[in-house]
Amino acid sequence: MKNKIKLFQKQKVRAVWDENSEEWLFSVIDVVKILTNQSNYQSARKYWNKLAERLKNEGSQVVTKCHRLKLLAPDGKMRETDVASTKTVLRLIQSIPSKKAEPFKLWLAEVGNDRINESQSPELTIDRAMISYRNLGYSEEWINTRLQSIQFRKELTDEWKRSGVKEGSEFAILTNIMTKEWAGKTIKEYKKFKGLKKEGLRDNMTSLELALNILAETSTTELSKALKPSNIDKNKDIAERGGKIAGTARKNIEAQTKRSVISPKNSKNLRLKKQDSDPSA
């Protein structure tokens, strides 16, 4: 599942894409807050609790179709909150008197349609990502490298799936091995070095760091295709070998430039101005 923020009339709605059911799950409190014009999440939560109690007393099954998942809360922490599918949200809307009901229904349809179109045409996903990165202020050079990294990462994860690697924990283990080999740091150490917490590491890499990460991932992909590993231990060995290829390239660059490729720069330094040629400045 991937957490996203959707905007309805400039107001945030937290959402999660469920790969299994292939549908969006929306934060019920966010929906209630918008439809009832509540001033904050606390009042929206109280409104939802009362509505849920009333629906239960009426014998409605809608509340039972809401699930609890951890989403990023306004205080920056991951907290459990009720989420519901488009169908369930539409049912809830019927129980909330609101002038925004019809526009919200149309918005839900548009969100669902966008995701279906993206799944059928990956180019739309890339185009959307490019626009988002431009709006955030990244340079064109960085954006091009970042989009390439997304493509090569997808090829690697597809290869891992083919060889029986499980998504989630095993993907994370192999990624950590590769990163340690090419960057000399585990992902946790790398993020700490850049001053990151929950932020994604790749979105905080310089163009050169991204290029070396791509080299590690493409090398691992090609080795896996050639050697056809059959278990996680063999995949670990291949991830280590793929990472070392990029690690050797990093050391060669550093030996000739006399400076470290691994940069403390993060997105705050990379946005709003074009990157200089010195990744460690």
C-alpha positions as CSV (number, residue, x, y, z in Angstrom):
1,M,0.0,0.0,0.0
2,K,1.2,3.5,-0.8
3,N,0.1,6.6,1.1
4,K,-0.8,9.7,-1.0
5,I,-2.3,13.1,-0.5
6,K,-5.2,14.0,-2.7
7,L,-6.5,17.5,-3.0
8,F,-10.2,18.4,-3.1
9,Q,-10.7,22.2,-3.5
10,K,-7.2,22.8,-2.1
11,Q,-8.0,20.7,1.0
12,K,-6.0,17.6,1.7
13,V,-7.4,14.1,1.7
14,R,-5.1,11.3,2.8
15,A,-5.4,8.2,0.7
16,V,-3.9,4.7,0.3
17,W,-3.8,2.7,-2.9
18,D,-4.6,-1.0,-2.1
19,E,-2.8,-3.2,-4.6
20,N,-4.8,-6.2,-3.7
21,S,-8.3,-4.7,-4.2
22,E,-7.0,-2.2,-6.7
23,E,-8.8,0.7,-5.2
24,W,-8.2,3.9,-3.2
25,L,-8.9,3.9,0.5
26,F,-9.7,7.4,1.8
27,S,-9.3,8.9,5.3
28,V,-12.9,9.1,6.7
29,I,-12.0,11.9,9.0
30,D,-10.6,14.0,6.2
31,V,-13.7,13.5,4.2
32,V,-15.9,14.4,7.1
33,K,-13.9,17.5,7.9
34,I,-14.4,18.8,4.3
35,L,-18.0,17.9,4.0
36,T,-19.0,19.3,7.3
37,N,-16.7,22.4,7.3
38,Q,-15.1,21.4,10.5
39,S,-12.3,23.7,11.6
40,N,-9.9,21.0,12.7
41,Y,-9.3,17.3,12.9
42,Q,-10.4,17.0,16.5
43,S,-13.9,18.3,15.7
44,A,-14.1,16.2,12.6
45,R,-13.2,13.1,14.6
46,K,-16.0,13.9,17.1
47,Y,-18.5,14.4,14.3
48,W,-17.4,11.0,12.8
49,N,-17.7,9.2,16.1
50,K,-21.3,10.4,16.6
51,L,-22.2,9.6,13.0
52,A,-20.7,6.1,13.3
53,E,-22.7,5.5,16.5
54,R,-25.9,6.7,14.9
55,L,-25.4,4.5,11.8
56,K,-24.7,1.5,14.0
57,N,-27.9,2.1,15.9
58,E,-29.8,2.3,12.7
59,G,-28.4,-1.1,11.7
60,S,-26.2,0.2,8.9
61,Q,-23.2,-2.0,7.9
62,V,-21.3,1.0,6.5
63,V,-19.1,1.5,9.6
64,T,-18.1,-2.2,9.6
65,K,-16.7,-1.6,6.1
66,C,-14.3,1.0,7.4
67,H,-10.8,-0.2,8.2
68,R,-8.0,1.2,10.4
69,L,-4.6,1.9,8.8
70,K,-1.7,4.0,9.9
71,L,-1.6,7.3,8.0
72,L,0.6,10.4,8.5
73,A,-1.3,12.6,11.0
74,P,-1.2,16.4,11.2
75,D,1.4,16.2,14.0
76,G,3.8,14.3,11.7
77,K,3.4,10.9,13.3
78,M,1.9,7.7,11.8
79,R,-1.4,7.1,13.5
80,E,-4.2,4.7,13.0
81,T,-7.3,6.2,11.4
82,D,-10.4,4.9,9.7
83,V,-10.2,4.5,5.9
84,A,-12.9,3.6,3.4
85,S,-13.3,2.7,-0.2
86,T,-14.9,4.9,-2.8
87,K,-18.1,2.9,-2.5
88,T,-18.2,3.2,1.3
89,V,-17.4,6.9,1.2
90,L,-20.2,7.5,-1.2
91,R,-22.6,5.7,1.2
92,L,-21.3,7.9,4.1
93,I,-21.8,11.0,2.0
94,Q,-25.5,10.2,1.9
95,S,-25.6,10.4,5.7
96,I,-24.0,13.8,5.8
97,P,-26.1,16.8,4.8
98,S,-23.6,18.9,2.8
99,K,-23.6,21.2,-0.3
100,K,-20.3,19.8,-1.2
101,A,-21.7,16.3,-1.6
102,E,-22.1,16.3,-5.4
103,P,-18.8,18.0,-6.2
104,F,-17.1,15.4,-3.9
105,K,-18.7,12.5,-5.7
106,L,-17.4,13.9,-9.0
107,W,-13.9,14.3,-7.4
108,L,-13.9,10.7,-6.2
109,A,-14.8,9.5,-9.8
110,E,-11.9,11.6,-11.2
111,V,-9.4,10.3,-8.7
112,G,-10.4,6.7,-9.5
113,N,-10.3,7.3,-13.2
114,D,-6.8,8.9,-13.0
115,R,-5.4,5.8,-11.2
116,I,-6.9,3.4,-13.7
117,N,-5.5,5.4,-16.6
118,E,-2.1,5.5,-15.0
119,S,-2.1,1.7,-14.5
120,Q,-2.9,1.2,-18.2
121,S,-0.4,3.8,-19.4
122,P,2.8,4.1,-17.2
123,E,3.7,7.3,-19.2
124,L,1.0,9.2,-17.3
125,T,2.6,8.3,-14.0
126,I,6.0,9.5,-15.2
127,D,4.4,12.7,-16.6
128,R,2.6,13.3,-13.3
129,A,5.9,12.7,-11.3
130,M,7.8,15.1,-13.6
131,I,5.2,17.9,-13.0
132,S,5.4,17.3,-9.3
133,Y,9.2,17.5,-9.2
134,R,9.2,20.7,-11.3
135,N,6.6,22.3,-9.0
136,L,8.9,21.4,-6.0
137,G,11.7,23.3,-7.7
138,Y,14.1,20.5,-8.7
139,S,16.4,21.1,-11.7
140,E,15.7,19.5,-15.1
141,E,19.0,17.5,-14.8
142,W,18.0,16.1,-11.4
143,I,14.4,15.3,-12.6
144,N,15.7,13.4,-15.6
145,T,18.0,11.3,-13.5
146,R,15.3,10.7,-10.9
147,L,12.8,9.5,-13.4
148,Q,15.4,7.1,-14.9
149,S,16.0,5.8,-11.4
150,I,12.2,5.0,-11.0
151,Q,12.3,3.0,-14.3
152,F,15.4,1.0,-13.3
153,R,14.1,0.4,-9.8
154,K,10.9,-1.1,-11.3
155,E,12.9,-3.4,-13.5
156,L,14.8,-4.6,-10.5
157,T,11.8,-5.2,-8.3
158,D,10.1,-7.1,-11.2
159,E,13.2,-9.3,-11.4
160,W,13.1,-9.9,-7.7
161,K,9.5,-10.9,-7.8
162,R,10.3,-13.3,-10.6
163,S,13.0,-14.9,-8.5
164,G,10.6,-15.3,-5.5
165,V,11.7,-12.4,-3.4
166,K,8.9,-11.2,-1.1
167,E,7.8,-7.5,-1.3
168,G,8.3,-5.5,1.9
169,S,10.9,-6.9,4.3
170,E,13.0,-8.9,1.8
171,F,13.0,-6.0,-0.8
172,A,14.3,-3.8,2.1
173,I,17.0,-6.3,3.0
174,L,18.3,-6.5,-0.5
175,T,18.1,-2.8,-1.0
176,N,20.1,-2.2,2.2
177,I,22.8,-4.6,1.1
178,M,23.2,-2.9,-2.3
179,T,23.3,0.6,-0.7
180,K,25.9,-0.5,1.9
181,E,28.1,-1.8,-0.9
182,W,28.0,1.1,-3.2
183,A,27.6,4.0,-0.7
184,G,29.5,2.6,2.2
185,K,26.4,3.3,4.4
186,T,23.3,1.4,5.3
187,I,20.1,3.2,4.4
188,K,19.6,4.2,8.0
189,E,23.1,5.6,8.2
190,Y,22.7,7.3,4.8
191,K,19.4,9.0,5.9
192,K,21.0,10.1,9.2
193,F,23.9,11.6,7.3
194,K,21.5,13.7,5.2
195,G,19.5,14.7,8.2
196,L,16.4,12.7,7.1
197,K,13.7,11.0,9.1
198,K,10.6,9.8,7.2
199,E,11.6,11.4,3.9
200,G,12.5,9.1,0.9
201,L,16.3,8.7,0.4
202,R,16.2,8.9,-3.4
203,D,14.4,12.2,-3.4
204,N,17.3,13.6,-1.4
205,M,20.2,12.3,-3.5
206,T,22.3,14.4,-5.8
207,S,22.3,13.5,-9.5
208,L,25.6,11.7,-9.1
209,E,24.3,9.7,-6.1
210,L,21.2,8.8,-8.1
211,A,23.4,7.7,-11.1
212,L,25.5,5.4,-8.9
213,N,22.4,4.0,-7.3
214,I,21.0,3.3,-10.8
215,L,24.3,1.5,-11.6
216,A,24.0,-0.7,-8.5
217,E,20.4,-1.6,-9.3
218,T,20.9,-2.3,-13.0
219,S,24.0,-4.4,-12.3
220,T,22.0,-6.4,-9.7
221,T,19.2,-6.8,-12.2
222,E,21.5,-8.1,-15.0
223,L,23.3,-10.4,-12.6
224,S,20.0,-11.8,-11.4
225,K,18.8,-12.4,-15.0
226,A,22.1,-14.3,-15.8
227,L,22.4,-16.3,-12.6
228,K,18.7,-16.9,-11.9
229,P,18.9,-17.1,-8.0
230,S,16.3,-19.4,-6.4
231,N,16.3,-18.2,-2.8
232,I,16.8,-15.1,-0.7
233,D,20.4,-16.0,0.3
234,K,21.4,-16.2,-3.4
235,N,19.7,-12.9,-4.0
236,K,21.6,-11.4,-1.1
237,D,24.9,-12.4,-2.8
238,I,23.8,-10.9,-6.1
239,A,22.7,-7.7,-4.4
240,E,26.1,-7.5,-2.8
241,R,27.9,-8.1,-6.1
242,G,25.7,-5.5,-7.9
243,G,26.3,-2.9,-5.2
244,K,30.1,-3.5,-5.3
245,I,30.2,-2.7,-9.0
246,A,28.8,0.8,-8.3
247,G,30.9,1.0,-5.2
248,T,34.1,0.6,-7.3
249,A,32.9,3.3,-9.7
250,R,32.3,5.6,-6.7
251,K,35.8,5.0,-5.3
252,N,37.3,5.7,-8.8
253,I,35.4,9.0,-9.0
254,E,36.5,10.0,-5.5
255,A,40.1,9.1,-6.2
256,Q,40.2,11.4,-9.3
257,T,38.1,14.3,-7.9
258,K,39.6,14.2,-4.4
259,R,36.2,14.6,-2.8
260,S,33.4,12.4,-1.5
261,V,30.5,11.5,-3.8
262,I,28.3,10.8,-0.8
263,S,26.8,14.2,-0.1
264,P,25.1,15.6,3.0
265,K,22.8,17.6,0.7
266,N,19.1,16.8,0.9
267,S,16.0,18.1,-0.9
268,K,16.3,21.5,0.9
269,N,19.6,22.1,-0.9
270,L,18.6,20.5,-4.2
271,R,15.4,22.5,-4.8
272,L,14.9,26.0,-6.0
273,K,18.3,26.3,-7.6
274,K,20.2,24.3,-10.1
275,Q,22.7,21.8,-8.7
276,D,26.3,22.7,-8.9
277,S,28.8,20.3,-10.3
278,D,30.2,19.6,-6.9
279,P,27.9,17.1,-5.2
280,S,29.6,17.3,-1.9
281,A,29.8,21.1,-1.6
